[in-house]
Amino acid sequence: MTLSDWIIDVALILVVVRQLREERLTAFRLLLPLGLVTWVATSYLHDIPTAGNDLVLIGTFAGIGIACGVGGGLLTRVRLADGHVRVKATLGAAALWVLSMGFRLGFAVWTSHPSGQTRIGRFSADHDITSAQAWVAALVLMAVSEVVVRLGIIVLRGQALRGRERTRVLTVA
């Protein structure tokens, strides 16, 4: 792993850890994690292999990312205060995020050592995974899907709160 790999992984972990204190949901708060995963995707996702069981691996990891994103989005507290949507990651949301990011980071470190390379090579041969790029695509799409789904759920929840508030104000008036 390169220094930039470590920096991006730690930055993605810190994005949610920072949200353990409540903050206003702004475009910057949405664009920072989206920018980070976009950079990762453009740096590492050169193609999506389709031979053998590559798509099964990629789809499985992307599905895990989606599940983690749903969990993180639902476990994040979203409320309306002073006309602004405010978010706060609960300990559960932060733990889920750190666990999934830690898994990807640990996997990358493990596969950079001979024992990890040997085991992944054997697993890949046994399960018809045709290339290292399939693993890269799986891990990158897992991260991208988690970030996009988590943020999407948070935004939708915030919009729903604003809609209910507008309805309440119109009903009272």
N, CA, C and O of each residue as an XYZ file, in Angstrom:
692
protein
N       0.848     -1.191      0.000
C       0.000      0.000      0.000
C       0.886      1.244      0.000
O       1.923      1.301      0.660
N       0.436      2.231     -0.763
C       1.177      3.473     -0.842
C       0.748      4.413      0.286
O      -0.244      4.170      0.974
N       1.501      5.467      0.455
C       1.172      6.466      1.466
C      -0.197      7.091      1.166
O      -0.977      7.347      2.084
N      -0.485      7.335     -0.113
C      -1.780      7.926     -0.452
C      -2.925      6.973     -0.129
O      -4.009      7.423      0.242
N      -2.706      5.645     -0.264
C      -3.732      4.669      0.129
C      -4.048      4.805      1.614
O      -5.215      4.826      2.008
N      -3.017      4.896      2.426
C      -3.203      5.034      3.869
C      -3.928      6.339      4.197
O      -4.839      6.360      5.025
N      -3.521      7.414      3.552
C      -4.127      8.723      3.822
C      -5.613      8.712      3.485
O      -6.430      9.196      4.268
N      -5.969      8.160      2.322
C      -7.382      8.113      1.920
C      -8.182      7.248      2.887
O      -9.273      7.639      3.302
N      -7.660      6.080      3.252
C      -8.385      5.196      4.170
C      -8.606      5.857      5.526
O      -9.703      5.787      6.081
N      -7.582      6.489      6.054
C      -7.712      7.157      7.343
C      -8.663      8.351      7.223
O      -9.458      8.600      8.130
N      -8.587      9.094      6.107
C      -9.489     10.237      5.908
C     -10.940      9.776      5.865
O     -11.811     10.435      6.433
N     -11.214      8.656      5.199
C     -12.582      8.150      5.139
C     -13.078      7.706      6.515
O     -14.257      7.872      6.829
N     -12.208      7.156      7.322
C     -12.601      6.787      8.684
C     -12.884      8.047      9.503
O     -13.862      8.104     10.248
N     -12.023      9.056      9.358
C     -12.197     10.288     10.127
C     -13.449     11.075      9.737
O     -13.986     11.824     10.552
N     -13.918     10.910      8.493
C     -15.131     11.602      8.046
C     -16.296     11.272      8.972
O     -17.038     12.169      9.374
N     -16.464     10.010      9.313
C     -17.593      9.631     10.160
C     -17.260      9.822     11.633
O     -18.120     10.234     12.411
N     -16.038      9.532     12.021
C     -15.666      9.739     13.425
C     -15.893     11.206     13.799
O     -16.333     11.511     14.907
N     -15.587     12.110     12.862
C     -15.820     13.538     13.095
C     -17.302     13.824     13.307
O     -17.663     14.764     14.015
N     -18.156     13.011     12.690
C     -19.595     13.240     12.818
C     -20.166     12.721     14.131
O     -21.380     12.761     14.329
N     -19.327     12.242     15.021
C     -19.830     11.840     16.337
C     -20.351     13.041     17.110
O     -21.122     12.892     18.058
N     -19.929     14.220     16.705
C     -20.555     15.423     17.258
C     -21.493     15.958     16.185
O     -21.190     15.904     14.993
N     -22.602     16.458     16.612
C     -23.632     16.903     15.676
C     -23.133     18.087     14.854
O     -22.464     18.987     15.363
N     -23.479     18.058     13.565
C     -23.135     19.175     12.707
C     -24.217     19.364     11.652
O     -24.988     18.455     11.346
N     -24.245     20.536     11.126
C     -25.216     20.873     10.089
C     -24.872     20.136      8.798
O     -23.707     20.055      8.410
N     -25.887     19.607      8.144
C     -25.679     18.913      6.872
C     -25.552     19.966      5.779
O     -26.506     20.681      5.473
N     -24.370     20.050      5.200
C     -24.098     21.031      4.149
C     -23.592     20.307      2.907
O     -23.290     19.115      2.945
N     -23.507     21.043      1.819
C     -22.973     20.467      0.582
C     -21.549     19.971      0.813
O     -21.186     18.907      0.312
N     -20.741     20.709      1.554
C     -19.369     20.283      1.823
C     -19.339     18.951      2.564
O     -18.518     18.086      2.261
N     -20.230     18.789      3.529
C     -20.275     17.545      4.312
C     -20.647     16.358      3.434
O     -20.280     15.222      3.731
N     -21.373     16.620      2.357
C     -21.726     15.562      1.409
C     -20.623     15.355      0.378
O     -20.306     14.223      0.012
N     -20.044     16.451     -0.085
C     -19.071     16.361     -1.176
C     -17.725     15.803     -0.742
O     -17.036     15.183     -1.552
N     -17.331     16.003      0.507
C     -16.038     15.494      0.961
C     -15.945     13.973      0.831
O     -15.023     13.490      0.174
N     -16.858     13.194      1.429
C     -16.743     11.742      1.259
C     -16.976     11.299     -0.184
O     -16.354     10.342     -0.644
N     -17.871     11.990     -0.905
C     -18.087     11.644     -2.311
C     -16.827     11.919     -3.126
O     -16.479     11.147     -4.019
N     -16.158     13.002     -2.821
C     -14.905     13.322     -3.510
C     -13.824     12.296     -3.231
O     -13.079     11.905     -4.129
N     -13.741     11.863     -1.989
C     -12.736     10.862     -1.625
C     -12.973      9.540     -2.348
O     -12.033      8.956     -2.887
N     -14.218      9.059     -2.367
C     -14.460      7.782     -3.049
C     -14.384      7.937     -4.568
O     -14.053      6.979     -5.266
N     -14.684      9.118     -5.083
C     -14.508      9.350     -6.519
C     -13.038      9.270     -6.882
O     -12.671      8.672     -7.893
N     -12.197      9.876     -6.053
C     -10.750      9.806     -6.297
C     -10.283      8.352     -6.242
O      -9.516      7.915     -7.099
N     -10.735      7.611     -5.251
C     -10.356      6.198     -5.136
C     -10.820      5.429     -6.373
O     -10.056      4.652     -6.946
N     -12.060      5.643     -6.779
C     -12.601      4.913     -7.932
C     -11.826      5.234     -9.207
O     -11.500      4.332     -9.978
N     -11.533      6.507     -9.432
C     -10.802      6.856    -10.658
C      -9.352      6.398    -10.608
O      -8.735      6.170    -11.649
N      -8.813      6.265     -9.422
C      -7.420      5.821     -9.291
C      -7.267      4.313     -9.429
O      -6.256      3.844     -9.952
N      -8.254      3.544     -8.969
C      -8.098      2.093     -8.888
C      -9.047      1.293     -9.782
O      -8.765      0.139    -10.104
N     -10.144      1.884    -10.175
C     -11.149      1.133    -10.925
C     -10.934      1.349    -12.423
O     -11.608      2.162    -13.055
N      -9.989      0.610    -12.964
C      -9.646      0.767    -14.375
C     -10.581     -0.029    -15.271
O     -10.889      0.398    -16.384
N     -11.022     -1.150    -14.808
C     -12.022     -1.928    -15.530
C     -12.722     -2.849    -14.541
O     -12.272     -3.038    -13.412
N     -13.828     -3.412    -14.992
C     -14.574     -4.361    -14.170
C     -14.529     -5.702    -14.894
O     -15.216     -5.901    -15.895
N     -13.714     -6.620    -14.377
C     -13.604     -7.922    -15.037
C     -14.921     -8.697    -14.968
O     -15.650     -8.626    -13.979
N     -15.205     -9.430    -16.031
C     -16.468    -10.152    -16.099
C     -16.288    -11.651    -16.313
O     -17.272    -12.384    -16.405
N     -15.057    -12.107    -16.393
C     -14.821    -13.536    -16.641
C     -15.044    -14.336    -15.362
O     -15.053    -13.783    -14.262
N     -15.224    -15.639    -15.521
C     -15.364    -16.534    -14.370
C     -16.428    -16.051    -13.404
O     -17.539    -15.696    -13.798
N     -16.066    -16.044    -12.130
C     -16.981    -15.586    -11.078
C     -16.635    -14.181    -10.580
O     -16.975    -13.807     -9.458
N     -15.958    -13.416    -11.428
C     -15.565    -12.063    -11.030
C     -16.765    -11.203    -10.680
O     -16.743    -10.487     -9.679
N     -17.816    -11.263    -11.493
C     -18.995    -10.436    -11.214
C     -19.719    -10.872     -9.942
O     -20.327    -10.048     -9.260
N     -19.654    -12.151     -9.627
C     -20.260    -12.625     -8.376
C     -19.518    -12.013     -7.191
O     -20.141    -11.529     -6.246
N     -18.198    -12.037     -7.243
C     -17.380    -11.432     -6.184
C     -17.670     -9.938     -6.073
O     -17.910     -9.422     -4.982
N     -17.645     -9.259     -7.200
C     -17.866     -7.809     -7.217
C     -19.272     -7.480     -6.710
O     -19.443     -6.570     -5.899
N     -20.268     -8.214     -7.185
C     -21.639     -7.987     -6.745
C     -21.831     -8.258     -5.261
O     -22.564     -7.540     -4.582
N     -21.170     -9.294     -4.762
C     -21.270     -9.624     -3.333
C     -20.688     -8.494     -2.486
O     -21.306     -8.055     -1.516
N     -19.500     -8.029     -2.858
C     -18.876     -6.953     -2.089
C     -19.675     -5.654     -2.215
O     -19.832     -4.932     -1.231
N     -20.181     -5.351     -3.410
C     -21.003     -4.148     -3.571
C     -22.276     -4.268     -2.729
O     -22.718     -3.285     -2.133
N     -22.862     -5.457     -2.677
C     -24.045     -5.689     -1.846
C     -23.751     -5.489     -0.369
O     -24.571     -4.935      0.364
N     -22.584     -5.938      0.067
C     -22.176     -5.708      1.460
C     -22.023     -4.210      1.705
O     -22.415     -3.710      2.759
N     -21.457     -3.496      0.738
C     -21.328     -2.045      0.853
C     -22.683     -1.366      0.960
O     -22.871     -0.452      1.763
N     -23.630     -1.825      0.139
C     -24.986     -1.264      0.187
C     -25.609     -1.520      1.558
O     -26.207     -0.619      2.146
N     -25.472     -2.737      2.065
C     -26.027     -3.070      3.385
C     -25.399     -2.202      4.477
O     -26.098     -1.708      5.363
N     -24.084     -2.021      4.410
C     -23.408     -1.163      5.398
C     -23.868      0.287      5.255
O     -24.028      0.990      6.253
N     -24.081      0.734      4.018
C     -24.561      2.092      3.789
C     -25.962      2.303      4.337
O     -26.250      3.336      4.942
N     -26.840      1.316      4.123
C     -28.193      1.390      4.676
C     -28.116      1.439      6.205
O     -28.755      2.278      6.841
N     -27.333      0.537      6.779
C     -27.186      0.521      8.238
C     -26.650      1.836      8.768
O     -27.185      2.388      9.729
N     -25.591      2.342      8.141
C     -24.998      3.607      8.580
C     -25.952      4.775      8.423
O     -26.013      5.653      9.283
N     -26.705      4.788      7.316
C     -27.660      5.873      7.099
C     -28.806      5.863      8.095
O     -29.271      6.912      8.540
N     -29.259      4.653      8.441
C     -30.363      4.546      9.400
C     -29.900      4.748     10.839
O     -30.675      5.191     11.688
N     -28.642      4.425     11.112
C     -28.121      4.591     12.472
C     -27.628      6.007     12.753
O     -27.297      6.333     13.893
N     -27.576      6.842     11.735
C     -27.168      8.231     11.917
C     -28.383      9.039     12.348
O     -29.452      8.941     11.747
N     -28.208      9.830     13.383
C     -29.316     10.656     13.868
C     -29.460     11.868     12.950
O     -28.481     12.562     12.672
N     -30.663     12.116     12.489
C     -30.964     13.239     11.598
C     -32.108     14.011     12.237
O     -33.150     13.437     12.555
N     -31.916     15.306     12.422
C     -32.979     16.109     13.014
C     -32.967     17.499     12.396
O     -31.989     17.913     11.774
N     -34.066     18.203     12.581
C     -34.221     19.566     12.093
C     -34.100     20.500     13.284
O     -34.795     20.331     14.286
N     -33.216     21.486     13.175
C     -33.050     22.475     14.243
C     -32.800     23.833     13.612
O     -31.904     23.987     12.782
N     -33.591     24.807     14.007
C     -33.454     26.157     13.475
C     -33.523     26.183     11.951
O     -32.835     26.975     11.308
N     -34.346     25.325     11.384
C     -34.524     25.289      9.939
C     -33.427     24.568      9.171
O     -33.435     24.555      7.940
N     -32.487     23.970      9.887
C     -31.377     23.274      9.233
C     -31.381     21.804      9.624
O     -31.700     21.439     10.756
N     -31.019     20.972      8.654
C     -30.866     19.545      8.938
C     -29.529     19.369      9.642
O     -28.494     19.856      9.188
N     -29.583     18.666     10.752
C     -28.373     18.390     11.527
C     -28.221     16.880     11.631
O     -29.205     16.156     11.777
N     -26.981     16.413     11.554
C     -26.711     14.976     11.605
C     -25.666     14.690     12.667
O     -24.785     15.498     12.961
N     -25.809     13.514     13.218
C     -24.834     13.049     14.197
C     -24.745     11.538     14.065
O     -25.739     10.824     14.195
N     -23.544     11.073     13.806
C     -23.337      9.628     13.727
C     -23.441      9.052     15.130
O     -22.779      9.525     16.054
N     -24.262      8.046     15.284
C     -24.319      7.346     16.564
C     -23.084      6.455     16.666
O     -22.354      6.269     15.692
N     -22.867      5.921     17.836
C     -21.737      4.999     17.988
C     -21.891      3.793     17.062
O     -20.904      3.287     16.529
N     -23.128      3.335     16.874
C     -23.374      2.208     15.971
C     -23.019      2.534     14.531
O     -22.406      1.722     13.840
N     -23.404      3.728     14.075
C     -23.086      4.150     12.705
C     -21.578      4.275     12.518
O     -21.025      3.818     11.518
N     -20.921      4.898     13.490
C     -19.470      5.063     13.401
C     -18.761      3.709     13.463
O     -17.800      3.476     12.729
N     -19.227      2.830     14.325
C     -18.606      1.507     14.441
C     -18.760      0.718     13.140
O     -17.822      0.050     12.704
N     -19.927      0.793     12.529
C     -20.156      0.100     11.264
C     -19.224      0.644     10.181
O     -18.634     -0.125      9.422
N     -19.094      1.951     10.113
C     -18.222      2.591      9.133
C     -16.763      2.206      9.367
O     -16.067      1.814      8.430
N     -16.301      2.315     10.605
C     -14.908      1.979     10.922
C     -14.645      0.498     10.665
O     -13.573      0.132     10.183
N     -15.613     -0.351     10.984
C     -15.465     -1.782     10.737
C     -15.321     -2.070      9.243
O     -14.439     -2.832      8.846
N     -16.165     -1.477      8.423
C     -16.087     -1.748      6.980
C     -14.828     -1.143      6.374
O     -14.178     -1.782      5.546
N     -14.474      0.069      6.769
C     -13.236      0.669      6.267
C     -12.027     -0.107      6.782
O     -11.061     -0.322      6.050
N     -12.087     -0.522      8.037
C     -11.000     -1.310      8.610
C     -10.829     -2.641      7.902
O      -9.709     -3.112      7.704
N     -11.963     -3.252      7.517
C     -11.893     -4.511      6.763
C     -11.146     -4.303      5.461
O     -10.245     -5.075      5.131
N     -11.513     -3.256      4.708
C     -10.861     -3.007      3.425
C      -9.377     -2.692      3.615
O      -8.533     -3.170      2.857
N      -9.072     -1.895      4.617
C      -7.681     -1.558      4.898
C      -6.904     -2.808      5.312
O      -5.805     -3.051      4.815
N      -7.472     -3.595      6.217
C      -6.819     -4.829      6.663
C      -6.633     -5.814      5.522
O      -5.597     -6.472      5.429
N      -7.625     -5.919      4.656
C      -7.531     -6.810      3.500
C      -6.384     -6.383      2.590
O      -5.605     -7.215      2.126
N      -6.288     -5.077      2.339
C      -5.217     -4.569      1.479
C      -3.841     -4.830      2.096
O      -2.906     -5.209      1.390
N      -3.718     -4.632      3.386
C      -2.436     -4.894      4.062
C      -2.127     -6.390      4.017
O      -1.006     -6.789      3.701
N      -3.123     -7.213      4.333
C      -2.931     -8.659      4.354
C      -2.490     -9.180      2.997
O      -1.585    -10.009      2.910
N      -3.133     -8.692      1.929
C      -2.802     -9.197      0.589
C      -1.486     -8.639      0.062
O      -1.008     -9.075     -0.986
N      -0.898     -7.689      0.765
C       0.415     -7.200      0.342
C       1.540     -8.047      0.929
O       2.709     -7.816      0.623
N       1.202     -9.020      1.765
C       2.185     -9.932      2.347
C       2.095    -11.292      1.657
O       1.032    -11.667      1.163
N       3.193    -12.022      1.623
C       3.207    -13.311      0.912
C       2.124    -14.287      1.359
O       1.532    -14.961      0.516
N       1.848    -14.385      2.648
C       0.831    -15.347      3.101
C      -0.552    -14.954      2.592
O      -1.328    -15.816      2.182
N      -0.859    -13.685      2.613
C      -2.144    -13.220      2.102
C      -2.254    -13.430      0.606
O      -3.297    -13.852      0.106
N      -1.181    -13.135     -0.107
C      -1.180    -13.338     -1.556
C      -1.401    -14.805     -1.899
O      -2.143    -15.125     -2.828
N      -0.757    -15.698     -1.146
C      -0.902    -17.134     -1.395
C      -2.343    -17.576     -1.155
O      -2.918    -18.295     -1.972
N      -2.924    -17.147     -0.039
C      -4.303    -17.563      0.283
C      -5.323    -16.975     -0.684
O      -6.254    -17.665     -1.100
N      -5.155    -15.727     -1.039
C      -6.076    -15.113     -2.003
C      -5.909    -15.774     -3.364
O      -6.893    -15.998     -4.069
N      -4.676    -16.088     -3.737
C      -4.438    -16.791     -4.997
C      -5.129    -18.144     -5.025
O      -5.751    -18.520     -6.019
N      -5.012    -18.867     -3.921
C      -5.655    -20.184     -3.827
C      -7.180    -20.053     -3.850
O      -7.864    -20.791     -4.560
N      -7.701    -19.110     -3.069
C      -9.154    -18.876     -3.056
C      -9.644    -18.498     -4.451
O     -10.666    -19.000     -4.918
N      -8.910    -17.614     -5.103
C      -9.299    -17.160     -6.437
C      -9.319    -18.320     -7.426
O     -10.249    -18.445     -8.223
N      -8.305    -19.157     -7.375
C      -8.262    -20.314     -8.280
C      -9.403    -21.280     -7.981
O     -10.048    -21.784     -8.900
N      -9.652    -21.538     -6.708
C     -10.718    -22.464     -6.314
C     -12.109    -21.959     -6.687
O     -13.015    -22.756     -6.930
N     -12.282    -20.629     -6.733
C     -13.600    -20.047     -6.957
C     -13.707    -19.308     -8.294
O     -14.638    -18.530     -8.503
N     -12.772    -19.547     -9.179
C     -12.797    -19.002    -10.533
C     -12.846    -17.476    -10.545
O     -13.575    -16.875    -11.334
N     -12.063    -16.860     -9.665
C     -11.849    -15.410     -9.709
C     -10.629    -15.229    -10.601
O      -9.564    -15.769    -10.302
N     -10.765    -14.482    -11.685
C      -9.760    -14.534    -12.745
C      -8.607    -13.548    -12.628
O      -7.591    -13.711    -13.303
N      -8.744    -12.520    -11.777
C      -7.655    -11.537    -11.737
C      -7.655    -10.762    -10.425
O      -8.638    -10.744     -9.685
N      -6.524    -10.125    -10.166
C      -6.427     -9.250     -8.999
C      -7.350     -8.042     -9.168
O      -7.846     -7.495     -8.184
N      -7.578     -7.627    -10.417
C      -8.459     -6.484    -10.664
C      -9.882     -6.759    -10.196
O     -10.606     -5.828     -9.844
N     -10.296     -8.028    -10.188
C     -11.635     -8.360     -9.676
C     -11.720     -8.017     -8.191
O     -12.733     -7.489     -7.734
N     -10.671     -8.312     -7.444
C     -10.638     -7.982     -6.017
C     -10.619     -6.469     -5.818
O     -11.310     -5.943     -4.945
N      -9.827     -5.775     -6.630
C      -9.771     -4.314     -6.538
C     -11.147     -3.722     -6.815
O     -11.635     -2.883     -6.058
N     -11.773     -4.166     -7.909
C     -13.105     -3.655     -8.257
C     -14.108     -3.948     -7.148
O     -14.934     -3.097     -6.817
N     -14.040     -5.143     -6.573
C     -14.968     -5.518     -5.503
C     -14.811     -4.600     -4.296
O     -15.801     -4.114     -3.750
N     -13.582     -4.363     -3.884
C     -13.338     -3.530     -2.703
C     -13.677     -2.065     -2.961
O     -14.239     -1.396     -2.094
N     -13.340     -1.568     -4.141
C     -13.644     -0.175     -4.468
C     -15.155      0.033     -4.562
O     -15.683      1.003     -4.018
N     -15.845     -0.866     -5.244
C     -17.299     -0.710     -5.368
C     -18.012     -0.926     -4.046
O     -19.097     -0.385     -3.835
N     -17.426     -1.699     -3.160
C     -17.975     -1.844     -1.811
C     -17.923     -0.488     -1.098
O     -18.904     -0.072     -0.481
N     -16.793      0.191     -1.181
C     -16.640      1.494     -0.533
C     -17.551      2.541     -1.174
O     -18.235      3.288     -0.474
N     -17.557      2.592     -2.503
C     -18.377      3.582     -3.202
C     -19.855      3.380     -2.882
O     -20.566      4.340     -2.583
N     -20.316      2.136     -2.946
C     -21.740      1.884     -2.677
C     -22.087      2.221     -1.235
O     -23.172      2.740     -0.972
N     -21.199      1.942     -0.305
C     -21.480      2.273      1.090
C     -21.617      3.783      1.277
O     -22.561      4.250      1.916
N     -20.684      4.537      0.726
C     -20.708      5.992      0.884
C     -21.946      6.593      0.222
O     -22.653      7.396      0.833
N     -22.206      6.207     -1.020
C     -23.329      6.786     -1.760
C     -24.661      6.449     -1.091
O     -25.518      7.319     -0.944
N     -24.837      5.197     -0.687
C     -26.108      4.793     -0.067
C     -26.271      5.465      1.292
O     -27.356      5.955      1.603
N     -25.229      5.501      2.102
C     -25.308      6.148      3.419
C     -25.700      7.608      3.277
O     -26.619      8.079      3.946
N     -25.002      8.324      2.405
C     -25.310      9.741      2.220
C     -26.702      9.935      1.623
O     -27.422     10.854      2.013
N     -27.081      9.081      0.687
C     -28.414      9.171      0.086
C     -29.507      9.020      1.124
O     -30.486      9.766      1.117
N     -29.345      8.067      2.006
C     -30.349      7.859      3.063
C     -30.401      9.050      4.005
O     -31.483      9.476      4.409
N     -29.253      9.586      4.355
C     -29.220     10.747      5.244
C     -29.905     11.941      4.586
O     -30.685     12.638      5.235
N     -29.624     12.183      3.310
C     -30.257     13.299      2.592
C     -31.768     13.086      2.506
O     -32.536     14.017      2.751
N     -32.199     11.887      2.164
C     -33.639     11.605      2.077
C     -34.327     11.792      3.420
O     -35.436     12.322      3.487
N     -33.677     11.360      4.480
C     -34.262     11.544      5.813
C     -34.365     13.028      6.156
O     -35.357     13.467      6.738
N     -33.340     13.796      5.796
C     -33.377     15.236      6.030
C     -34.477     15.914      5.234
O     -35.165     16.794      5.752
N     -34.650     15.515      3.979
C     -35.716     16.078      3.147
C     -37.093     15.719      3.702
O     -38.014     16.535      3.672
N     -37.222     14.509      4.203
C     -38.493     14.103      4.796
C     -38.809     14.961      6.022
O     -39.958     15.360      6.212
N     -37.820     15.246      6.842
C     -38.035     16.110      8.006
C     -38.463     17.503      7.576
O     -39.376     18.083      8.163
N     -37.811     18.039      6.560
C     -38.190     19.373      6.071
C     -39.606     19.369      5.518
O     -40.362     20.317      5.735
N     -39.967     18.317      4.812
C     -41.324     18.204      4.280
C     -42.363     18.159      5.380
O     -43.402     18.814      5.289
N     -42.088     17.387      6.418
C     -43.022     17.316      7.556
C     -43.111     18.661      8.257
O     -44.190     19.062      8.693
N     -41.989     19.363      8.372
C     -41.995     20.668      9.026
C     -42.818     21.670      8.217
O     -43.586     22.446      8.786
N     -42.658     21.655      6.882
C     -43.454     22.559      6.035
C     -44.949     22.246      6.178
O     -45.777     23.153      6.273
N     -45.278     20.958      6.192
C     -46.680     20.549      6.350
C     -47.223     21.009      7.688
O     -48.352     21.495      7.770
N     -46.424     20.859      8.744
C     -46.834     21.277     10.075
C     -47.055     22.774     10.112
O     -48.047     23.232     10.680
N     -46.159     23.548      9.524
C     -46.278     25.011      9.528
C     -47.518     25.437      8.744
O     -48.242     26.336      9.171
N     -47.763     24.802      7.613
C     -48.947     25.147      6.809
C     -50.230     24.766      7.533
O     -51.229     25.479      7.439
N     -50.213     23.661      8.247
C     -51.396     23.219      8.990
C     -51.694     24.142     10.142
O     -52.857     24.456     10.397
N     -50.665     24.589     10.848
C     -50.824     25.485     11.997
C     -51.293     26.856     11.536
O     -52.129     27.484     12.186
N     -50.757     27.317     10.421
C     -51.100     28.657      9.907
C     -52.475     28.634      9.353
O     -52.963     29.655      8.868
